[in-house]
Amino acid sequence: MCPVSSHSAVLLSSLAASDSVTCESHARGSGGMELKPGLSALVTGGASGIGKALCIALARKGVFVTVVDFSEENGREVATIVQKENKFIHEYARVPSAIFIKCDVTNGDALAAAFRKHVDTFGGLDICINCAGFVNKSLVYDDKSDGTSTWKRAINVNLVAVIDGTRIATQVMRSLKKSGVIINIGSVAGLYPMSYEPVYSGTKGGVVMFTRSLAPLKRHGIRVNVLCPEFVQTNMGEQVNRVLVDALGGFLKVEDVVNGAFELIGDESKAGACLWISKRKGMVYWPTSEEEKNYLVYSSKSKKKFVENRFPSIQTPGYFQKLVVHTLSHNFRNATRLERVRLRLPIEPHSALVKILYAGVNASDVNFSSGRYFSGNGKEAAAHLPFDAGFEAVGIVASVGDLVKHIKVGTPVALMTFGSYAEFMLIQAKRLIPVPRPDPEVVAMLTSGLTASIALEKAGQMTSGQVVLVTAAAGGTGQFAVQLAKLAGNKVVATCGGESKSTFLTSLGVDRVINYRNEKIKDVLKKEFPRGVDIIYESVGGETFDVCLNALAVYGRLIVIGMISQYQGVGGWKPQNYTGLCEKILGKSQTVAGFFLIQYADLWKGHLEKLFNLYASGKLKVFLDPKKFLGVASVADAVEYLHSGRSVGKVVVCMDPSYGQTFAKL
């Protein structure tokens, strides 16, 4: 149980500075929101029908509830029911488990005040359900009034108030730096025309498209979803022509709608999703991904170029070359050798053969070649020898096994698994990620882009209005981190070594570039950012890590994605002691978070799509280092070049120069 303090005194206009008490149950991992005691929800239209049912169902989960409605009699009754439902769960809470607020949702000031009262009482906002609705009983073309109490009222309650409630809830959640879920109650009338009430149909259609357009808010930890039930036997539902209801299979149970809402709350992958609930088909997400592909249009010229797929034929080879680690060493060149291997045929039933076009080079290649990523001691790591090198690549599917149905020969794909430093690669087909084109820019989006995108969202909990510091910012992953931080509305500080890198980062919109060859990072941060830095994206390690830790603000988060300065040298990567680290972060409620991409595989696809869309729309630039590396034999040169500190952008190896030249002409 979580006894919420009633002394939070939070004002909507100054939520970022709130000292409100939050519950341990507010903390959530990478999964969806688990409904459990201590969360809080605000429900508009909560005094009757679907809203009432949702309030009671949430109460049974131990959720604190604010019932917002215009009907004072019904609203207070629901609040009393909620208090009885969770009486024993919150027996020792210092606040009531439910409150009622009388409010006309079309009054913007009153609605904002309701949210403010909720936060004052419960110290936060985890769930907002915009459920208030209004049905006009007369057809708009027969209405001779000015519409104030009829069709205009319907628009204001069903659409304008939903937009306003979503807007306020989003601002509250972002200001409190807490993730949350917003459920907008739509209707089947928003999915296809309802001639008996065109205004109602229009408003609900607006709610559907408004909500679906808010999917990008997921990067702030906020999911907005829309629930579209067919007719439910409530006071509003019974106003619908019974012939139409019977044609659709009869009334839904209100429990069906509650179950749909709980599914949306619990499933993190459904940001922007529209869940259609019908008597005939049950729960259906609308539209399906295949339906969406039929009508989704991208206006950007760059997108058009990005999605055109025409590939030359691929001959299955008898032999191909690949790079193999034969001895454990942080010296990548000494650890690897080029081998010519026979292609084993036939291909396994669930596997695919991929023609590798471009492979990405990473600082951690030397950690892999030294056995650092295998558990156990050196002897246990050596037992894995020999093993294939390389983490990421893009290419074309050259052949598939007999049981592979979901992917076809000729499909451009990305892969993120060991063994990509090769001309061809045999891989389980389920591990392939279809991509619009197998371009080198796509390689940059894989390990480098995904690390930046997921780390800032999950480990950094990045929102907007923060100061974000990125070290080694001109590198493969740094370029993504600075741009994503800027796109989220933050002030970005970046470190680099050299004038060309400084110029490069300025072109990406970085607010303050620190060239450590001309000035000390420590001095700049202390002088220009005395309050400290909110989020630090750190990949250098050593002394740079120490400087960053000392520059972290109260509540700041330092994300460790690597320590490239420690990878090279006679002994390679050696653990270091950080005496006093616990005391330091405890004193300022700071977080030092490690981030390893492999542990977030369930998020790769969604974040890769986000990066694709940003790149295609021109909002995200992807830079490749101009130095050319051609063929598998050049991989060691590319790894050493990256560690020389001279690279700018992503270092990529073209595995087949002749094929790359052919492809470039398409």
ChimeraX attribute file (.defattr): number of C-alpha atoms within 10 A of each C-alpha:
attribute: neighborCount
match mode: 1-to-1
recipient: residues
	/A:1	16
	/A:2	17
	/A:3	19
	/A:4	25
	/A:5	18
	/A:6	17
	/A:7	15
	/A:8	18
	/A:9	18
	/A:10	23
	/A:11	17
	/A:12	20
	/A:13	11
	/A:14	11
	/A:15	21
	/A:16	15
	/A:17	11
	/A:18	17
	/A:19	13
	/A:20	21
	/A:21	15
	/A:22	21
	/A:23	19
	/A:24	12
	/A:25	15
	/A:26	20
	/A:27	12
	/A:28	13
	/A:29	9
	/A:30	10
	/A:31	11
	/A:32	18
	/A:33	24
	/A:34	17
	/A:35	20
	/A:36	17
	/A:37	23
	/A:38	24
	/A:39	29
	/A:40	28
	/A:41	24
	/A:42	27
	/A:43	25
	/A:44	30
	/A:45	27
	/A:46	30
	/A:47	28
	/A:48	21
	/A:49	18
	/A:50	23
	/A:51	26
	/A:52	24
	/A:53	18
	/A:54	25
	/A:55	30
	/A:56	23
	/A:57	18
	/A:58	23
	/A:59	27
	/A:60	20
	/A:61	17
	/A:62	26
	/A:63	26
	/A:64	31
	/A:65	30
	/A:66	31
	/A:67	29
	/A:68	30
	/A:69	25
	/A:70	17
	/A:71	16
	/A:72	15
	/A:73	11
	/A:74	17
	/A:75	24
	/A:76	20
	/A:77	15
	/A:78	25
	/A:79	27
	/A:80	15
	/A:81	17
	/A:82	28
	/A:83	23
	/A:84	16
	/A:85	19
	/A:86	21
	/A:87	17
	/A:88	12
	/A:89	21
	/A:90	22
	/A:91	14
	/A:92	13
	/A:93	17
	/A:94	15
	/A:95	17
	/A:96	20
	/A:97	29
	/A:98	27
	/A:99	22
	/A:100	24
	/A:101	23
	/A:102	19
	/A:103	22
	/A:104	19
	/A:105	27
	/A:106	20
	/A:107	13
	/A:108	16
	/A:109	11
	/A:110	15
	/A:111	22
	/A:112	19
	/A:113	15
	/A:114	22
	/A:115	24
	/A:116	21
	/A:117	19
	/A:118	25
	/A:119	25
	/A:120	20
	/A:121	26
	/A:122	32
	/A:123	25
	/A:124	30
	/A:125	26
	/A:126	23
	/A:127	25
	/A:128	25
	/A:129	27
	/A:130	29
	/A:131	27
	/A:132	27
	/A:133	23
	/A:134	16
	/A:135	20
	/A:136	19
	/A:137	13
	/A:138	12
	/A:139	14
	/A:140	17
	/A:141	7
	/A:142	7
	/A:143	12
	/A:144	7
	/A:145	10
	/A:146	9
	/A:147	14
	/A:148	11
	/A:149	10
	/A:150	19
	/A:151	24
	/A:152	15
	/A:153	18
	/A:154	21
	/A:155	25
	/A:156	20
	/A:157	23
	/A:158	30
	/A:159	27
	/A:160	19
	/A:161	23
	/A:162	31
	/A:163	19
	/A:164	19
	/A:165	26
	/A:166	22
	/A:167	12
	/A:168	18
	/A:169	25
	/A:170	24
	/A:171	15
	/A:172	25
	/A:173	23
	/A:174	21
	/A:175	19
	/A:176	24
	/A:177	18
	/A:178	20
	/A:179	23
	/A:180	28
	/A:181	27
	/A:182	27
	/A:183	26
	/A:184	30
	/A:185	26
	/A:186	31
	/A:187	24
	/A:188	21
	/A:189	22
	/A:190	21
	/A:191	20
	/A:192	12
	/A:193	14
	/A:194	14
	/A:195	11
	/A:196	15
	/A:197	18
	/A:198	18
	/A:199	22
	/A:200	25
	/A:201	23
	/A:202	21
	/A:203	22
	/A:204	28
	/A:205	22
	/A:206	21
	/A:207	26
	/A:208	27
	/A:209	15
	/A:210	20
	/A:211	26
	/A:212	17
	/A:213	15
	/A:214	17
	/A:215	17
	/A:216	15
	/A:217	17
	/A:218	19
	/A:219	22
	/A:220	22
	/A:221	22
	/A:222	25
	/A:223	29
	/A:224	29
	/A:225	30
	/A:226	28
	/A:227	27
	/A:228	30
	/A:229	25
	/A:230	22
	/A:231	26
	/A:232	23
	/A:233	17
	/A:234	15
	/A:235	11
	/A:236	15
	/A:237	17
	/A:238	13
	/A:239	12
	/A:240	17
	/A:241	10
	/A:242	13
	/A:243	9
	/A:244	12
	/A:245	18
	/A:246	11
	/A:247	8
	/A:248	15
	/A:249	13
	/A:250	18
	/A:251	19
	/A:252	22
	/A:253	14
	/A:254	19
	/A:255	14
	/A:256	17
	/A:257	25
	/A:258	19
	/A:259	15
	/A:260	20
	/A:261	21
	/A:262	18
	/A:263	16
	/A:264	26
	/A:265	23
	/A:266	16
	/A:267	14
	/A:268	17
	/A:269	15
	/A:270	19
	/A:271	26
	/A:272	25
	/A:273	23
	/A:274	27
	/A:275	28
	/A:276	23
	/A:277	24
	/A:278	22
	/A:279	17
	/A:280	11
	/A:281	8
	/A:282	13
	/A:283	19
	/A:284	14
	/A:285	14
	/A:286	15
	/A:287	14
	/A:288	10
	/A:289	9
	/A:290	8
	/A:291	10
	/A:292	11
	/A:293	10
	/A:294	8
	/A:295	8
	/A:296	8
	/A:297	10
	/A:298	12
	/A:299	10
	/A:300	12
	/A:301	11
	/A:302	13
	/A:303	19
	/A:304	13
	/A:305	12
	/A:306	17
	/A:307	12
	/A:308	11
	/A:309	13
	/A:310	12
	/A:311	15
	/A:312	11
	/A:313	10
	/A:314	15
	/A:315	9
	/A:316	14
	/A:317	11
	/A:318	10
	/A:319	12
	/A:320	15
	/A:321	19
	/A:322	23
	/A:323	23
	/A:324	21
	/A:325	24
	/A:326	19
	/A:327	19
	/A:328	23
	/A:329	20
	/A:330	24
	/A:331	22
	/A:332	23
	/A:333	16
	/A:334	14
	/A:335	18
	/A:336	22
	/A:337	17
	/A:338	16
	/A:339	14
	/A:340	11
	/A:341	11
	/A:342	11
	/A:343	16
	/A:344	10
	/A:345	7
	/A:346	9
	/A:347	16
	/A:348	18
	/A:349	13
	/A:350	15
	/A:351	20
	/A:352	26
	/A:353	23
	/A:354	32
	/A:355	28
	/A:356	26
	/A:357	27
	/A:358	30
	/A:359	31
	/A:360	30
	/A:361	28
	/A:362	24
	/A:363	20
	/A:364	19
	/A:365	18
	/A:366	26
	/A:367	22
	/A:368	22
	/A:369	27
	/A:370	23
	/A:371	24
	/A:372	18
	/A:373	11
	/A:374	15
	/A:375	9
	/A:376	11
	/A:377	10
	/A:378	13
	/A:379	9
	/A:380	12
	/A:381	16
	/A:382	17
	/A:383	11
	/A:384	14
	/A:385	15
	/A:386	13
	/A:387	17
	/A:388	21
	/A:389	26
	/A:390	25
	/A:391	21
	/A:392	24
	/A:393	35
	/A:394	31
	/A:395	29
	/A:396	26
	/A:397	26
	/A:398	21
	/A:399	22
	/A:400	24
	/A:401	16
	/A:402	13
	/A:403	11
	/A:404	17
	/A:405	10
	/A:406	7
	/A:407	18
	/A:408	14
	/A:409	15
	/A:410	19
	/A:411	22
	/A:412	26
	/A:413	24
	/A:414	29
	/A:415	25
	/A:416	21
	/A:417	16
	/A:418	16
	/A:419	22
	/A:420	28
	/A:421	31
	/A:422	30
	/A:423	23
	/A:424	25
	/A:425	23
	/A:426	19
	/A:427	20
	/A:428	16
	/A:429	23
	/A:430	12
	/A:431	14
	/A:432	20
	/A:433	17
	/A:434	18
	/A:435	21
	/A:436	17
	/A:437	22
	/A:438	23
	/A:439	21
	/A:440	24
	/A:441	20
	/A:442	24
	/A:443	29
	/A:444	28
	/A:445	26
	/A:446	25
	/A:447	21
	/A:448	23
	/A:449	25
	/A:450	26
	/A:451	24
	/A:452	28
	/A:453	24
	/A:454	22
	/A:455	24
	/A:456	25
	/A:457	18
	/A:458	18
	/A:459	20
	/A:460	24
	/A:461	17
	/A:462	26
	/A:463	23
	/A:464	17
	/A:465	15
	/A:466	18
	/A:467	23
	/A:468	27
	/A:469	28
	/A:470	28
	/A:471	24
	/A:472	22
	/A:473	30
	/A:474	30
	/A:475	27
	/A:476	30
	/A:477	27
	/A:478	28
	/A:479	28
	/A:480	29
	/A:481	30
	/A:482	28
	/A:483	23
	/A:484	24
	/A:485	28
	/A:486	21
	/A:487	14
	/A:488	16
	/A:489	15
	/A:490	20
	/A:491	19
	/A:492	24
	/A:493	24
	/A:494	27
	/A:495	22
	/A:496	25
	/A:497	17
	/A:498	16
	/A:499	12
	/A:500	14
	/A:501	22
	/A:502	21
	/A:503	13
	/A:504	19
	/A:505	26
	/A:506	14
	/A:507	9
	/A:508	16
	/A:509	16
	/A:510	23
	/A:511	15
	/A:512	17
	/A:513	22
	/A:514	22
	/A:515	18
	/A:516	15
	/A:517	11
	/A:518	10
	/A:519	10
	/A:520	12
	/A:521	21
	/A:522	16
	/A:523	11
	/A:524	14
	/A:525	21
	/A:526	14
	/A:527	10
	/A:528	10
	/A:529	15
	/A:530	12
	/A:531	14
	/A:532	21
	/A:533	26
	/A:534	21
	/A:535	27
	/A:536	28
	/A:537	29
	/A:538	24
	/A:539	23
	/A:540	19
	/A:541	20
	/A:542	13
	/A:543	10
	/A:544	18
	/A:545	18
	/A:546	13
	/A:547	17
	/A:548	23
	/A:549	23
	/A:550	15
	/A:551	23
	/A:552	26
	/A:553	22
	/A:554	17
	/A:555	16
	/A:556	24
	/A:557	26
	/A:558	26
	/A:559	22
	/A:560	20
	/A:561	20
	/A:562	18
	/A:563	17
	/A:564	21
	/A:565	18
	/A:566	16
	/A:567	22
	/A:568	16
	/A:569	11
	/A:570	8
	/A:571	11
	/A:572	16
	/A:573	18
	/A:574	9
	/A:575	7
	/A:576	9
	/A:577	6
	/A:578	8
	/A:579	8
	/A:580	8
	/A:581	12
	/A:582	12
	/A:583	9
	/A:584	13
	/A:585	20
	/A:586	12
	/A:587	10
	/A:588	13
	/A:589	12
	/A:590	19
	/A:591	20
	/A:592	18
	/A:593	15
	/A:594	13
	/A:595	20
	/A:596	11
	/A:597	16
	/A:598	12
	/A:599	8
	/A:600	15
	/A:601	10
	/A:602	12
	/A:603	14
	/A:604	20
	/A:605	14
	/A:606	13
	/A:607	20
	/A:608	20
	/A:609	13
	/A:610	16
	/A:611	24
	/A:612	20
	/A:613	15
	/A:614	16
	/A:615	19
	/A:616	21
	/A:617	17
	/A:618	14
	/A:619	12
	/A:620	18
	/A:621	15
	/A:622	20
	/A:623	19
	/A:624	18
	/A:625	15
	/A:626	12
	/A:627	13
	/A:628	13
	/A:629	18
	/A:630	18
	/A:631	21
	/A:632	21
	/A:633	19
	/A:634	15
	/A:635	28
	/A:636	21
	/A:637	13
	/A:638	22
	/A:639	23
	/A:640	16
	/A:641	15
	/A:642	22
	/A:643	16
	/A:644	9
	/A:645	15
	/A:646	14
	/A:647	19
	/A:648	24
	/A:649	22
	/A:650	27
	/A:651	26
	/A:652	28
	/A:653	27
	/A:654	25
	/A:655	29
	/A:656	17
	/A:657	15
	/A:658	11
	/A:659	15
	/A:660	16
	/A:661	11
	/A:662	11
	/A:663	15
	/A:664	8
	/A:665	6
	/A:666	10
